[in-house]
Each structure stands twice: as structure tokens, then as C-alpha cells.
Amino acid sequence: MSDKDQQKAAAVQAAASGHGGLSQAELDELVASSDTGGRSAKGAVGTFLMLVALAWSLFQLWIASPFPFMIGAGVFNDTEARSIHLAFAVFLGIAAFPAARTPFQMVLGIAIPVILTALFMIGAKDDTPVWWIPLIGAGMVATILLGSPKDRIPVWEWAIAIVGAATALYLFVYYVDISSRVGAPILQDFVVAVAGLMILLEATRRALGPALMIVASVFLMYTVLGPQMPSIIAHKGNSLSEIVNHQWITTEGVFGIALGVSTSFVFLFVLFGSLLDKAGAGNYFIQVAFSLMGHMRGGPAKAAVVSSAMTGLISGSSIANVVTTGTFTIPLMKKVGFSSEKAGAVEVASSVNGQIMPPVMGAAAFLMVEYVGIPYFDVVKHAFLPALISYIALVYIVHLEAMKAGMEGLPRAYEPKPIVQRLIGIAFAIVVICAVSMAVYYGMGWLRPAFPATAGYIVFALLTAVYVGLLYVASKEPELKLDDPNAPVTHLPLPGPTVRAGLHFILPVVVLVWALMVDRLSPGLSAFWAASFMIFILVTQRPLMAIFRGESQLMHDIAAGFGDLIDGLVTGARNMIGIGIATATAGIIVGAVSQTGVGSALADVVEVLSGGNILAILLLTAVLSLILGMGLPTTANYIVVSALLAPVIVTLGQQNGLIVPLIAVHLFVFYFGIMADVTPPVGLASFAAAAVSGGDPIKTGVVAFFYSLRTAALPFLFIFNTELLLINVGWGQGIFVFIVATIAMLLFAAATQGFFLARNRFYETIALLLIAFTLFRPGFWMDMVSPPYTEEAPAELVQAAADTPQGENLRLRVSGVNDLGDPVEFVALLPLGEGATGEEKLENAGLLTRVEEDKMFVDDVMFDSAAQNAGLDWDQEVIRVLKPVDQPSKYWMFIPALLVLGLIVMLQRGRAGKTGHKTAAA
């Protein structure tokens, strides 16, 4: 087990137990309860589990590579690959985790199989034999009652692990037979599906805790007991035959999109991060951040933010990020004056944001690719600006905390050059980077057409040459080692040598970003090439470095390199156990939603609770995400909430006149899913940080929540101002939006922290919040001053179309019925194109209308036209027509906002000048 895994395991255990301030020895003792496998099996059993994890990683690399298609063997379709992927996850989930961590979990492990046994027997029809169902339930209960030691795997647990893997492999082994009887399961299908569902839920309880198991079980109960539910969510109920077919035999449930994304994309990215960390990149990022920022006011905390952001490039797990960087950064933050709670909170706030930091975001980002139906490049593009702004604001929050406490930075390792020389050096570095980037981009553009058959080999050779050169440069610098963070700090590492000592770690990230962003390869194939290059680095890094330093022991160094590779492959697989199981179990929930139609029923419930108000709906969604996130992993939380509420938000937003892009809604859910890792009373990342800092876990979570308010505010802002997501925004406007939004977020942070240039008066805090809101959404105020639309009578639709300029949208509020025949009202945005008259513009948009008794109706809608894409359909009544009118630029609102900001600056500078920062902070 690697040091990273030991730290991560100890922190998670501390999160569960509430202990803080654990020594390294105590942390090591808690390794057995890690989230990558709680058993400490030794000898042949431990070796076997390692080989299974290694085989899983090799299998995932194989199916992601182009080699099966090149040799025409070993090709698996999506369903077969998902089946094998889940078999590995379930086997390791049962074998690597003991059955009961607490008495409550043990009771739950007994109760759920008993409940499901009764449930499946109720769902079975008269012509389906049920004698075998109690036998499966009894077997599951027996495995709990017989005991589950942590130091070995008893024979009954071997049995359940093997049976669980076999039920997952069933779709692979009997793929052809099953495809010929879809919808008509036989007894063998029944037995396999029921056993598979029970074992999957047991693996979920072991690997992820009880919450997700309970939620999935509740949805299964709802599927069977639909007629007994309250009328607003009641349904006809589904038989065991329908559940077996939907949840296990087809790809609608367990083997659905979520597990497919885990199989195709997520594993490779997790493996890439594991390999990169094993090579030493995590340590390198921490050292670089400290060398560049450690001398600043509150420097260790700022370095913690930057290092967590860089670690977020290779890790999609907030808890892993906390314990990877926090074991070093938290003690240093405490040394310069941060309390235990504030030091832990800074680490939590920065680490949690690692999941929203492209290019390697959390697993939920890859699910968005499938659920929203857009390329991964677009997901990264939309997520980039909010993530960057959030990190910049957190650095500023740390700066404000340091100012309030009068902190100083750590002593510099060198005397800085004059400011002019530093600016010239920065400008020269930017020019060199731009020149290299252009040479690479245009060189690649020339290389591929010139050598279509051998371009890949040439690129690899060039990459290898650059890698060897960077490794030679690194060999001339001292080896990067993490000092003891509890020892006195006498100096910071020199920036130049520190940066040069690990530049080769940037190359695999460049390969990944290039494949994703420039070549536009699929996420899975991009991660494969990046991981392949990372494997090459792991194997060759030690021997080459030793040769360059004149310390070569070739065979020993090669063996050590392969040892690092195997350790990285095994660690990557172990890190995937929870994600693989979580996506499969979340598939039960998604399958139940699609099978029962609870989504439309939930829309009615949410509409009643919110009164149809879009802001109330968003608040309900945020609260639900936070509540579910207390027990569910971020990925499972995202799957559940997006499946239930994302369509509701889009539909009700349209009914309220707000057209919300689907990606904005999914990012909204994602943001609040990761916020659950911060929010008390659970907030696992806060507990993990408290275990390192020795602070109070609840206080750490509360402080981290206030630091993370900027992350909570951003989703509400980009729902109403999609420019923040770079939707329909060019380069110039994108840069402008970034600058303005960053300033706005800094002002928001100053308001929530109660300190700007001096301690805020209450009216200054209110003014800063209003200024920030104005910079984020100037159109809110401009719409009050000068409405963007004028209302016309429905009968004047043709004239309104004639008056609407080409390319503008005509807003129509229409009344009709939805797909279920229920009455519905919504707003349609109808883009108008060319046409000399209103009739021609409407016809070119695909809309034909008729007037009956002074009422305007949709007479017909052309197939695949702008009108159909806007949601218009025949026989809908047009009840309102909003015609766009000329409006002053919304950016005029910046003028009064900046004037008020200038007044606040003058007031606070006067106070700061009279009393000084320390007095102001007091």
C-alpha cells in the first residue's frame, strides 16, 4: 500500500470516528479501514488480491487501446466490457472489505437482504417459482452472521465474492442467448439477477457505507410497491420479471450509462492520476507551489490552494486531494498563524474544488458527456471559467485572513530581482511558451498530412526526445523530497531548481490535453495515450535519472521502475472499486426512475413545493444535493439528483420564461454534489482535514463552508448568466467576462469575509454584495430600467415577427399539452431568419399559424425546423408575444457599481491608513 493510500485511509477512518490530531503512528494503525480495501490479508491471499487488481487495470488498458481492432482479437462490445468491469469491482468490493464496520452497518447488512427477499417474492407472479429467493436471502444473511475477519478472507466470503463476480459476468458469457430473449427472462435469469442485485448492494454497503445501499433499496421497494404509494407518486407497480429484465438483463439499470462511463472513461483517468502520482508528480506540484508562493503573506495557505488545484489536475477525489497535500500544507499553515480549524478549512475548500478543475474532473464530468450529449471538450470548456475564478477567489480569501491576522510569509530562499527584471523575465517566458506552442501546433498540423502512416511514431519519438532532455535537466537539480512539516522551517526551496526538477511530469498532462482539446479524441482514448506515456515514464525514469547522475545500477533501477508501475496499476484499480460499485448501484436508481415514471411525478411535487418559482426550485435542488451528498459519493449523488431534477429544472424554467441550457443544470447539480464533502455535520473532507490538523471537525466544516460560499454562489449565477460557462461567447468577450467575473468574485469574497482593505462596516458589506451581483449580472438591473421586450397581442404575432430583426428571438408564451396529455404553459424562443414580411419570417422558421375568434393558434410546425426545436407543436395557443426592442448595453450598469466601489475604497483606505491593518483586524 502506497503512502498516499495510507494517508487517505487514515483520514477517512478519522472522518468516520471523529478523532483529530492523530500522530503518524496512529494514522498508520488506521490504514486497515481505508476506502481502497479494509482487509490486511498477507501472504498468498494478499498477493492474489493484488494480481486481481493488476489484471483489472491491464484489462481496462486493453479495451481502451486500438490494439484489439488492429489484430482483430480481444474486441469487446460495450455490454461485455461493462459486465467484466463490474465483475472485477464486485469481487474486490467483497474480498477487500470486511462485512461490518459498526453494529448499525451489521444490522443493516442483515435487514436489507431480508427486506429484498420479501419484496421480490411479492413481485413474483403465480407462474414464477419463488422457493429459491429465500435461499439467496438466507445465504446473504449467513455471510454476515458467520463473521468477517479483517486479517483473512473466510471461505463463505470467497464464495459470495465469486458468485457476485459470476452474476456480473453473466451478460458476457450468455450475451448471445440473452439477446434472443430480451423481455422474456427464464428462471436462470431470475436467479442470477436477484443474487446479483443483493450482492451488489452488499458490496456497496461494504465499500461506500450504508447511504447508497439504503437509497437504492428504497427505489427497488418503490418499483414493486407502486400502487401502495401516495397518490401523487403512485404507479401500477412492476413485477419481478420486469425488474429482472430492466435492472439486470438489459442496459437500462445496473449495466446502464453510468457503469458504461465508469468502464470507458473514468477508470483510465483514475489510473492516469495514480500513475502520475506514483511517479512523484504530487510531491512536485506541492514543492513548486511552496517555492513560488511560500514567501507571501499567508504563503503556506496560498501554496496549499495552488498545489491542491494542480493536484486536482490528476485527481478527481476531494478526500484524496485533502490527505495528499494536507499532510504537508496544514502543519505549515499552522506555523504561520492559522488556527487548526482555519488551516484544515483552507485545505478542504481548495481540495474539494479539485473535482471541478479541468482537464481531469470528477467522474461526474464524464457522465455529463453521456447525459447531456456533448463532447468532453465542451464540458471542459464550460467548466473551466467557474473553476478558475473559484480558485482565484480562494487565494484572495486566504490573503484576507492573513491580513486580518497580521501574518507574514516564510523566509525567502533567495533575494528577488528588481521588479523590472522580473517583468522582463516573465515576458520572455511568455514569449518562449507561445513560440513553442505555435511551433508544436503548426508542426503537428504539417506532420500528419506529410506522414499519414508514420506520424504517430514520429510524434512519440519527438516526445521521447523532449522527455529525455527534460529528465537530463532535472538530473542536475537536487532530488525533490518532502521535508517534515512539523520541523522548523528555515528556508523555502529555490523556485528555479524546483521547477526544473520535474518538468517532465508536465508531458503526460500535455499529451492528455492535446488529445482531448486539439485532436478531439474520445476521453477514453485520450486517457489511454496519456496513461501509456506515463507508463513509459515510470519504467524509464529511474534508470535514466541514475545514468545522468552517474549512479546507475541498471538492473536494480529497471526493476524499481517496474515495481513503481505495478504499484501504480494496482493502486489505480483499488481506487476504482468504490467508483465502479457506485455507478452500478446508481444505475438501479436510474433504472427505477425510467421504469416507474417517477420523474414526471416528482416534477409535480417540486412544482407544488416551489410554487413554480425557478429560484425556489434551484434552492430545493441544492438542498437535496447537500442532503444526499452526506452519505453518497459525489458521482452517485450527481447521477441521482440529475436523473430526478435536471429535467424538472429545464421544464419549469421554460415555463417561467428562463431557457436554461442542460449543461448549466448538470453543472449546478455537480457543484452542490461536491459541496456535500464540505458541509457539516458529515462533510468527509472536513473530517479528513481535521484528522491531520488536530482541530474540531465540525468547526473545520463550518469554516470551510464559509470559505466555499463562492463555490455555492457560482452555480446560481451561471444558471442566470450563461456567459460564465462560455456559452455563445467569443474569445474577446470570453476574456472580458473572465476579468469582470473574477473582480466580482473577489468582491463577493471580501463581503463574506467581512474584510476588504480594512474591516467592513455592515453597510459596506451590503454594498460589496450588490456591486458583485451587478458585475455578475448587469442585465438584471438594466431590464428594470429598460425592458428588453414589449408585449404584443397574440393576434399581432405576424406584425411582431415583421418588426423583429433577423437573428433575434421572438418570445412566445404558449399553452398546450405535454406528452402525457396534461395541460402545460411554457415560453418558446423562436429565432427568426430572412424574410421580407412577417409571414415569410415565420414560415422560414417553420411556423404556420391560424386565428380563431381573436385567438392565435399554431396551425403546423415543419419537421426539424427552428419552431420545432423551440418546442412548438400544432394546436398550441399563443397567449403572449414578446417582441425584442433596442436596449442600452447592460454594461452601463458597471458605471454606478464602480463609483460605489471607489467610494468604499476611499473610506477603507482612510481607516486602514489611520489604524493600520492590525488595528483594523482587531
N, C-alpha and C positions, 0 to 999 in steps of 0.2 A: 504494500500500500504506500503511495507516494505521500510526501509531506503535505501537499495540498489537500489530499483526501483526508489525512489525519486532522488537519486544522478544520476542514469543512465538517467532518463528522463530529468533532468535539463541540463545535459551535452549535450545530443543530441539536445535539443532545442537551447542551446548556439551554437552548431555547425551550426545549420541552420541560426541563426541570426547573428553570428559573434561577439557576446558580449563576453567579457572576464572579469576576476576578479570579478565574481558575489559573493555576500555575500550569507550566508546560507539561509537568508530570501528570497533573490531574487531567489535562486535556488529552494526553496520550492514553490514559486509562479509559476514556470515554469513546475511543475510536470504534469499539465494537458495535456501537449503536449508530453508525454512520448511515447516511442515506444512500450509500452505494453498496450496502450489504452488511448486516449486523453480525454475522457469524465469524468467529475467528478459527475456522476449521484449518487444521495444519496437515502436513504430510500429503498423502496421495489425494485426499478429498480436496484440499486447498488447491493442489496442482490441477486437478480435474476442472474445478470451477474456473480457474484461470484460463485453461485451454478452451473451455466453452465460450468465455468472454472473447478470447482471441479469435476463435472461429467466427463469432458473430461479426466482429469488425472486418475480418477478411471477406466474409460473405457480402457485407454491405459495400465494401470497396469493389468487389467483383461486379455486382449488379449495377453499380453506378458507372462503371467504366465502359468504354466502347469495345473492349476485347471480346465479350461474348458474341457480338454481332460480326466482328472481324473473322472469328474462327468458326462461327455457326454452331456453337455448342454452349450449354450453360445459360441459355436465354430463359428468363422467367417473365411471365406477364405480371401485371400489377397485382392481381389477386393472389397468385402463387407467392410473389415476393412478400406481400403483407402477411400471408399465412406463416412463412418461415420466420419473418421478423418477430411476430407475436409469440411464436413458439420459443424463441430464444429469451424474450422478455419474461414470459410467464415462468419458464423453467428457472431462470436466475432469480426471479422475484420470490419464488417459493424456497429455492435451495439456499439463497444467500441471506434471507431474512428469517429470524426466528418468529414463531407464531404470535406471541403475546408480549408486548412491551409493558402494558399496565393491566390491572384487573378489569377495567372497563373495556379495553380492547379485547380481552379474552372473552368476556361475556358477549360482546358484540359478535365475535367470531363464531360463537355458538348460536346466537339468536338469528342472525341473518340466514344461514342455511335452513334453519327450522321454518322461518317465515316463507322463504322462497319455495321450500318443499310444499307447504300448504298452498301457496299461490299457484304454482304450476299444476298441482292436482285440481284446483278449482278451474283453471283454464283448459284442462284436458277435456275433450269431448267423450261421449259414451263409447265411440268406436276406437278410442286410443287407450291401450293398456297403460296403467299408471303404477303397477307394482314396483317398477324399477326406480321411480322417483324417490320414495323414502329411503331406498338403499343408498342412493347417491348422497342425499342429505345426511344420513347416518354416518356415512364414511367421512364427510367433511367435519362433522361434529367430533368424531372419534379422533381425528388427527390433532384437534385442539386438546382434548381431554387426555390423550396419551402423553402429552408434553412435547416441548420443543427446545432442547438444549441449545446454548449458544456456541458450544465448542465442537459440536459434531452434528451430523445430519442423520437422524434415525431412519430406519427402513421405511416407516409409513410416510415420512416426508419425501423420501426418494420416490415413493410410489405416486404421491399426489403431484410432484413436480413433473414426473414422466407422463402421467395421464394428462396433466394440463398442457404440456407441450404437444402431446398426441392430438388432443382436441383442436388445437390451433393448426396443426399440420393436416388436419382432415381435409380442408379445402384444397390443399396442394396435392395430396395423394389421390383424392377422389374427384378431382376437378372435372374430368370429362363426364363421369357418371352424374354428378350433381347438376351440371349444365343441362342435362337431358330431362331433369325432373324438377326444375325450379317451380315453386308454388305447390308442389305435391310431395312433401317430405315423407320418408319412410321411417320405420321405428329406429333404425340405426342413426338417422339424422337427429331424431328426438333425443336419444341418449347422449350423443356427442354434444349437442347444443346445450342441454341442461347442465351436464357436467362441466362443459367449458365455461358457461356463464358463472356457475358457482365458484369454480377455481379461479377465474379471472377476478371476481370480486374479493376472494380471499387474498390473492396476490396484491390487489390494490390496498387492502387493509394493512398488509404487512409492510409494503414499500412506501405508502403515502399517508398512512393514518386512516382514521375511520370516516372522515367527512365525505370524501368522494364515493366511498362504498355505500354510505347511507343515502346520498343523493341519487345514485344510480338505482339502488334498490327501491326507493320511493317511486321513481319513474316506471320501473317494472310493475310495481303494485298498481300504479295509475293505469297502466296499459290494460291490465286484467280487470280491475275493479271500476272501469269507467262508468257503468250505469249507477253505481253507488255514490259517485262523486256529487258535490253541489251542482245545481242545475247549470250554472254559468260555465262550468268546465267539464260537464258530464259528456260522455260519448258512449258508443254502443258496446265497448269492451272488445278485446281481442282474445282469440283462443290461443292455446299453446301452439297449435300448428302454425298460426300466423306469426307468433313471436319467434318460433324457431326459424321460420323461413326468413323473416325480416331482420332479426338480430344476428343470426349466425351463418345461415346458408348463403345469403346474398351479401352484397356490399352496401346495404342500406344502414346497417347498425355497426357492430363491433369492427367489421372489416371495411368501414367506410372511408370517407375523405380524410378524417383526422389521422387514422392509422396509416393511410397512404402517404400523407405528408411526412409523418414520422419515418416511414420506410425510405422514401425517395430523397427527402431533403435534410431533415433535421439531424439524422444520425451522422451524416457526413460533416455537417457544420460543427456538431459537438465533438466529433473525432478530430477535426482540424484544430479546434481550440485546445483539446487535450494534448495533441502532438506539439503544438506551438508552445504551450506552457511547459511541457516536459523538456523542450529544447532550451528553456531558460528565458523565454520572451517575457513572462510575467515579471520576473525579477528585473529584467532590463527596463521595462516600462516604469517600474517604481523608481529605479535609480535615476533614470532620465528626468522624471518629474521632480525629484528632490534636488537634483543638480541644477535645474533651471529655475525652480520656484522656492526652494527652501530658505533663501535669504530674505524673502519678502515678509511683510507684516503678517503674522499668522501663517508663515510659509508652509509648515508641515501639513496644515489643513488644506491649503490650496493645492499642494502636491498630491494629497490624498484624492482630491476631486479629479485632477488631471490623470493620475495613474489609474483611478477607477474607470475613467472614460476610456483610456487606452486599453485597459483590461476588458472593458465591455466590447471592444472590437473582436475579441476572441472568445468571450464567454457570454452565454445567454442566461446565466443564472445569477440572481441577485445575491443569494446566500453564499455561493461560491466566490463571488466578487468581494463580499464583505470580509470573509476569512482569508482570502488570498492576499489582499492588500492591507486589511485592517490589522493583522498581527504585527505589521511593521509601522503603519502610519498612526494608529491610535496611541501607542505609548509616546511617540514623538510629539503628537498634538498636546498630550497632557503635559509634556515637559515645558512647552512654551506658554502655558497658562490656560488651556482649555480644561473645563471640568470633565470628569469621566463621562457624564451624560452627553455633553456637547461634542466631545471627541467621537463618541460612538455614533451620535446623530449625524455628524458630518459624513462619516464613512457610510452610514446606511443610505442617506439621501443621495450620495454620489454613486454608490454601488447599485442601488435599485434602478437608477436611470440607465445602467449599462444595458438593460433589456430593450431600451428604445433607441440605442445608439447604433446606427448602421455602420458597416455593412452586415455584421453578424448580430442580428437582433434575436430576441427570444423565439422559441418555437412557434409562438402565435403568429409571428410575421409571415412564416411560410404557409400557415393555414390561410392567411388573408389572400395569398396568391390564388388559392382554390376557391375560397368562399366569395371573394369579390370579383374574381375573373380577370385580374390584371397581371402583367409581368412583374417579377420580383423587383426589377429595376424601378418600376413605378412606385412600388411600396416603399423602397428605399428613398426615392426622390421626395415622396410626400412626407415621410417621417423625419427626414434629415433636419430641416429647419427647426421644428419644435424641440428636437433633442439637443441641438447645438445651443439654442437660446436657453434651454433649461440648465445646461452645464455652465454657461457663462454667468447666468444669474446666481448659481450656487457658489461660484468663485467669489462673486460680489458679496453674497451673504456672509461668507467666511471673512472677507475683508471688513465688513461692518462689525462683525463680532470681535475681530481683532482690534478695531478702532475703539469700540466701546470699552474693551478691557485694557487698552494701552499696551498691547503685546508688541514684541519685537520679533524679528526673524532670527534664524540660526546664523552663526557667523559664516561669511563667505569663504570659499576656498581659494579665491584669487581677488586681485584688485581689478575692478571693472575698468574698461577702456573709456575714454571720453565719449560723451553721447554722440558726437558727430561720427566718430569712428565706428561706433556700434551701429548707427543707422546705415552707414555706408556698407558695413559687413552684412547687415540684414538685406539691404537692397541687392547686393551682389549675390547672396544666396538665393534670393527670389528669382533673379535673372538666370542663374545657373539651373535651378529647378525647372523653370519654364522652358529653357533651351533644351534640356534633356527630355522633358515631357514631349515637346514638339518633335524632337528627333525620333523618339520612340514611336510616337503616334503615326507620323508620316512614313517612318521607316517600315513599320509594320504594314501600313497601307500599300507600300510598294512591294514588300516582300511576298505577301500572299499571292497576288496575281502573277508575280515573276516566277515563283517556285511553288505552284499549287500542290505538288505531290510531296515535297520535302520541307515545306515551310515550318511544320511543327518541330521537326528535328533541328532546323536552323535556330528557331526560337529557343529551344531547350539548350542548345549549345551556347547561345549568347547569354541566356540566363545563368548557366553554369559558370561562364567566364566572369560575369559580374559577381556572382556569389563567391567564387574563389578569390577575386580581388578584394571584396569587402571583408572576407574572412582573414586575408593577409593583413589588411589594415587593423582589424580587431586584434590579431595576434600580437601586435606591437604595443597594445594597451594592457594595463593590469586586468586580471580576471575580475569580473563583477561578482561581489559577494554581499549578501545582506548582513549588515552588522547587527549586533544585539541591540534591539530598540530600547532595552532597559538600561543600557550602559550610557555613561555621559557622552554627549555629542560635542566633540571638539572641532570638527570641521565637516563641511559638505563635500561630496565628490565633485571633481572638476567637470564642468559641462562638456568641454570638447572631447576629452578622452572617454567620458561615459557614453556620449552619443556614438562615438566611433566604435565602441566595443561591441555593439550589437546591431549595426546597420543591416546585417544580412537577415535579421529577423523580419525586416520590412518586406523582403522579396515575396514570401508566400502570400502576404496580405495584398501586395500589388498584383500578384497573379490572380487572386480571388476577385479583387475589384475590377481588374481588366476583363476577366471572363464574364463577369456579371454585367458590367456597365458598357463596355466597348464592343466585345464580341457578341454580347446578348445571348450567351449560352444559358441553358436551364440552370437553376440553382444547384441541382444535384450534380450535374456535370462540372459546373464551375468549382464546387467544393471538392469534387474528385481530383481535378487537376491541381488545385491548391494543396490538398492533402498529400497527393503524390509527390509534389515538390518538397513538401515538409518532411515526408519520409526520406527522401534523398538527403536533405539537410541533416536529419537526425543520424543517419548512418555514417555520413562523411564528416560531420562537424568535428568530432573529437580527433580522428586521425589527422585531418588536415591541420587543425589548430596545433596539435602536438608537433607535426613536421615543421610548421612555420616557426615554432618556438624552440626547435632543436631538442625536444624532449620526447621524441617518438618511441613508443613501444607498440609497433604497428598492430600485431595480432591482439594485444590487450585492448588497444583503443578501438579497433573494429568490433571486438566482442562487446565492449562497453556501449558502443553506438547501437548495436543490435539490441542490447539489453534495454536501452532507453526507448527504442522503437517498440519493443514488445510491451514494455510497461505503459507506454502511451496508448497503444492499441487496446490493452486490457482496461486501462482507466477510462478511455472513451466509451467502451461498451458498458462498464459498470455505471458510468454517469447516465447512460441511456435507459437503464432499467425502469426508473420511475417515469420517464417521459413516454416510453413505449407502452407501459401499462396504463398511464393516464390517458393517452389518446385513444386506446382501445376502449377503456371504460367510459370515457366521454362519448364514444360512439354509441353506447347503449342509450344515453340521454338524447343524443341527436336522432337516433332511430325511433325512440319513443315519441319524440316531438313530431316527426314526419308521419308516423303510423297512426297517431291519435288525433292529429289536427289541433293539438293544444295551443299551437302558436296563434291561431286566429282567436281562440277563446281568451288567451292571455292578452291579446290586443284589446279586447273589450274590457277586461279587468283593469288594465293600465289606463285606458281612456277614462273609465269611471273614476279611478283614483286621482288622476291628474286633471280631470275636468277638460281634457283635450288640449291643455296648455303644454306647448313644446318644452318650455323650461322645466316645468314640473316633471315631465316625462324623463328628461335628461337627469334630473336630480334623483328620481326613482331608480333609474338605471345605474347611476353612480353608487347609490347606497346598496343596491343589490350586488353589484360587483364587489364592493368592500366586504359585505357580509359573507358572500360565498368565498371570497379570497382568503378569509380567515382559516378555512380548512382545506381549500382546493389549491393545487398548484396553479400558477399563472396560466399555463396552457389550457388545463381543463376548465378553469374559470372563464377564460375567453371563449372557449367552444360553447359552454352552456349559455352564457349571457348573450353572445352574439346570435346563437340559434334561436333564443327566445325573444330577444328585444330589438335586435338590429332592424329586422323588417318592420317592427312596430314603430320605431322612431322615424324611419323613412316615410312610412304611410301617414302617420299622424302629423309629421312635419309638413308633408304635402297638403294635407287637409287644412293646415294652419297657414298656408302660403309660404312656407320655408322649404325650398328644394335643397335637401341635404344629400351630398354625394355619399355613396355607400362606403367608400374608403374612409371618409371622415367619421362615420358612425363606428366602423370597426376599430379605428384608431382610438376613438373615445372609450370604447369598452376595454381595449388593451391597456390604455393608460391607467384606468381605475383598477384593472386587474393587478397591475404591478404595485399600485398604491397600497394594496392589501398587505404586502410584505412589510410595510412601514407601520400601518395603523394599529394602535393598541385596541383591544387587550391581547391579541395574538401576535401579529407582526413578527414573523420568524426572523427576518433580517435584523430587526431591532434587538431581539433576544440574543442573536448570534454576536452582534457588536458588543452588547453588554457583557457577554461571557469573556470577551477579550479585554474590555476596558475596566471591568470591576464595578461598573455603575449599575444603577437601578434599571431593570429592563423596561418597566412601564414609563419611567421618566425619559429614558432614551427614546422610546417610541413617540412620546408626546412632542419632544423637541424636534425629532426627525420629521414628524407630521407637519410642524410649522415651517421647517426648512423646505418641505416638499409641497407647500401650498402653491408654489409656482407651477409644479407639475400637475396639480389638481386644477389650476385655473386654465391652463393651456387648452385642454380638450373643449371646454365650454367656448373658448374664444375661437378655435378653428372650426367649430360647428357653424358659427355665425359669420366668420370671416375666413373663407376657404383659401384666401391668398396665402395664409400662413402655411398651407400644405402645398404651395406652389401649383395650385390647380388653375389652369388657363393663365399662367403668368410667364412672361418672357424673362430673359436674362437680366436686362436692365431693371425692370420692375421687381424682379426677384431680389436683387441686391438692395434696392430701396426698401422693400418690405423687411428684409433681414435687419437692416440698420435701425429702422423705426421700431420694429418689434423688439429688438434687443434693448433699446433705450427704454421702451415701455416696460419690459420685464424687470429691468434694473430698478426702475422707479417703483414698480409693484413690490419688489423685494425690500426696498428701503421703507416703504409704507408698512409692510407686515412685520419688519424687524424693529420699527419704531426709531430708526436712526438713519439720517441722510448725511449731511455734513456735521450736524450736531443732533442731539436727541430731539425727536419730533414733538411738537405740541399736537394736541388732538386734532386741531383744525388743519394742521399741515399734513397729517396722515391722511385725512379725508381728501384733501386737495391732491395729494400724490396719487391716491387711488383713482380719482376722477381723471387726472392727467393721463395715467397709464391706460385707463379704459378708452379715453379719447384717441390716444395714439394707436391702440389696437383696433378700434372700431369707430373711425371718424364718421362713417356713414350713418351711425345711429343718431347723432345729433343733426347732421345735415338733412336727414329725412324729415326731422321735425321742423326744421326751418323751411325747407323747400321739398315737398313731397315728390318722389321720383315718378309717380303715376297720377294720372287723372282718371276718375271713374266715368265711364260712358254707359248709357243704357244698353242692355243686351241687343236690342233691335238695331243699334248703331254699330254693330260689330264690323260690318263691311267698311264703313267710313273710318272707323278707328284703325283698321288694317291699312287703309289708304294713307292715313296720316303717319303711320309708323315707319321710320326709316329702315332701309334694307339692312339686315343683320341684327336688328333689335328684336327683343322678345315681347310678344303681346301676352299679358297675363289674363287667363280666363278661369273664372271660378265656375265649375260645372257640377251638376247634380245628376246622379245616375245610380247604378247598382254595381256591386263588386262581383267577383267570380262566384260567390255563394248566393247571389241574388239579394243581398242586404243593401238597403239604401246607403249611399255614401256621397259626401261632398269633398272636393279637393281642388287644388289650384294647378293648372297646367301652364307651362311656359311654352308658347308656340313661337319658334323662330321664323321670321318672315324673310323671304328672299326677294327675287326680282319680280317685277310686275308693274304695269302702268296704272292699274286700278286695284281697289281693294279686293274685288272678286278674283283677279288674276293672282294676287299675292296669296290669298287663302287657298286657291286651287293648287298653286305651285307648292304650297306647304302640305298638300294632301287633304285639305278640309273642305267639305261641301256642307252648306247649312240650309235650313228652311225656317220660315217664320209661320207660327200658328198662334192666332189670337194675341198678337203682340209679344209672343214668347219666341225665343231663339233656340233652335234645336240643332244638334249635329245630325245631318242627314246621311253622311257617309264619310268614311276615312280610308284613304288609299293605303294599300299594303306597303309596309316598310317606309312610310313617309314620316316627315317631321311631326305631323299631327299624331300619328300612331305612336311614335316614340315618346311623345309628351303625355300619353295615357288617354287620349281622346278616343271615343268609340261612338257608334251610331246610337241615336235616340237619347243621348245625354242632353240635358237642358243647360244652356249657358245662362247663368244667373248674375254674373258680374263680368264686366270688361274693364281692365285696367290698361290704359294706353301710356307708354313711356313718354315723358316730356323732358325737355332740356333742364338740367340741374347743374348748379355750380359744382365745381370739383369738391369732393368730400375733404380733400386735404386742406382746404381753407380753415377747417376746424383746428388744424395744428397751431395756427397763429395765437388764438386766445389761450390754448393749452400751454404753449411755450412761454407766453407772457406771465402766466401764473407761476410756471416753473421758475422763471427768472426772479420773481418776487420771493419765492421760497428760498432760493439760493442766497439772495441778499440778506434775508432775515437770519438764516442759519449761519452764514459766514460771519455776520456781526456777532452772534452769540459764541461761535467757535473761537473767534479772534479774542474775545474778552476773557473767556473762561478756560480755553484750551480743551483738547479732546478728553483729558482725564476728568476734568470737572464736569464736562457735558455728559460723559458716560456715567458718572456718579449720580 
